[in-house]
Amino acid sequence: MKIWIVWLPNVGKSTLFNALTKNYSADAQNFPFCTIEPNVWIVNVNDERLEKIREAVKWQKIIPATCEFTDIAWIVAWASKWEGLGNKFLANIREVDAILQVVRLFEDNNIIHVDGKVDPKVDIEVINSELILADIETVEKRIIKDWKKARSDKEIAKAVDTYKKVLENLNTWVLVSDMGLDEDELEYVYDLHLLTNKKFVYACNVSEEMIWTSEEELKKIIWIDNDNVRAVAVSAKLEEDMIEMTQEEKREFLEDMGLSWASLDNLIKTSYDALGLEYYFTAWEKEVRAWTIKKWATAPQAAWVIHTDFEKGFIKADVVAWDDLVEFWWWSRARENGKVRLEWKDYVVRDWDVMLFKFSK
């Protein structure tokens, strides 16, 4: 899963990124324009179930699911028309899975907002406008490229008609994801990698007092009325305070705050959900591991992420719920108690499954 972080200056993005990566290489100073070159980090998806499974099967190694976050330069109005940094910024995010917009909701007189006041609605409009302008340029170039071919090729003609429809909507400031395109139209625009056709997740950087704000309330605050868009409350400063804590200290700190998990963990899980992703577990060959799959993936498709041969030669899979494996402390004991099931090719994998595949070579 690849996610790009986009942001306006002084919204707390660098502090968030420092906490996310547990690394202070991103400059979090209190002035705009401090991040120029991209920072790319592979971030582990924290899941306490992995440690519990490891303790149960007595393996030594844990390999969690991962997410790739890329932090690039801030965006400002008219970035899409720049010859330098703006174009570099926009080109860098074309082939990602989702766009994470960091939106400032916290008030702090010591941290100056680029527009002089905190207004998340305006911030989002600025970023989305630049993404739309970049998409307009992309679509216009494709129309110019294909319009002659469309005279003699019916399929290209249909594609060009779709491009014109998309362009017309973009010119009225409608995101591609909000245009209601059908499957054929989406197929035509797929290779354009349009920015406003990405999944959007809004990381709302809030004060500690607002950390419990629900997604529904956050959407009202940032003026988002779209079921396909996700919003998550994060407190970048609170997360930064926990960077040097041990897992036990972090757990106690969160309990004192009345929180069940860190807001960044929730952000990563929400990003997974927004992209229709989940993961299952394996506990074999001396490691416990989480494997990322699409929701509703079948057992052979889940096996494919381990190795393509696993899908080709798939026969069956032993499946046990992770908490049953933990309760009985071993595959054999879970099997003796009727908790291990034999599943075949049509089985739909769930995110609490621990699986052991059997395949022919």
Stockholm file with secondary structure:
# STOCKHOLM 1.0

chainA/1-361         MKIWIVWLPNVGKSTLFNALTKNYSADAQNFPFCTIEPNVWIVNVNDERLEKIREAVKWQKIIPATCEFTDIAWIVAWASKWEGLGNKFLANIREVDAILQVVRLFEDNNIIHVDGKVDPKVDIEVINSELILADIETVEKRIIKDWKKARSDKEIAKAVDTYKKVLENLNTWVLVSDMGLDEDELEYVYDLHLLTNKKFVYACNVSEEMIWTSEEELKKIIWIDNDNVRAVAVSAKLEEDMIEMTQEEKREFLEDMGLSWASLDNLIKTSYDALGLEYYFTAWEKEVRAWTIKKWATAPQAAWVIHTDFEKGFIKADVVAWDDLVEFWWWSRARENGKVRLEWKDYVVRDWDVMLFKFSK
#=GR chainA/1-361 SS CEEEEEECTTSSHHHHHHHHHTCCCSCCCSSSSCCCSCEEEEEECCCHHHHHHHHHHTCSEEECCEEEEEECCCCCTTGGGCSSHHHHHHHHTTTCSEEEEEEECCCCTTSCCTTSSCCHHHHHHHHHHHHHHHHHHHHHHHHHHHTTGGGTCHHHHHHHHHHHHHHHHHTTTCCGGGSCCCHHHHHHHGGGTCGGGSEEEEEEECCGGGTTCCHHHHHHHTTCCCTTSEEEEECHHHHHHTTTCCHHHHHHHHHHHTCSSCHHHHHHHHHHHHTTEEEEEEEETTEEEEEEEETTCBHHHHHHTTCHHHHHTEEEEEEEEHHHHHHHTSHHHHHHTTCCEEECTTCBCCTTEEEEEEECC
#=GC SS_cons         CEEEEEECTTSSHHHHHHHHHTCCCSCCCSSSSCCCSCEEEEEECCCHHHHHHHHHHTCSEEECCEEEEEECCCCCTTGGGCSSHHHHHHHHTTTCSEEEEEEECCCCTTSCCTTSSCCHHHHHHHHHHHHHHHHHHHHHHHHHHHTTGGGTCHHHHHHHHHHHHHHHHHTTTCCGGGSCCCHHHHHHHGGGTCGGGSEEEEEEECCGGGTTCCHHHHHHHTTCCCTTSEEEEECHHHHHHTTTCCHHHHHHHHHHHTCSSCHHHHHHHHHHHHTTEEEEEEEETTEEEEEEEETTCBHHHHHHTTCHHHHHTEEEEEEEEHHHHHHHTSHHHHHHTTCCEEECTTCBCCTTEEEEEEECC
//
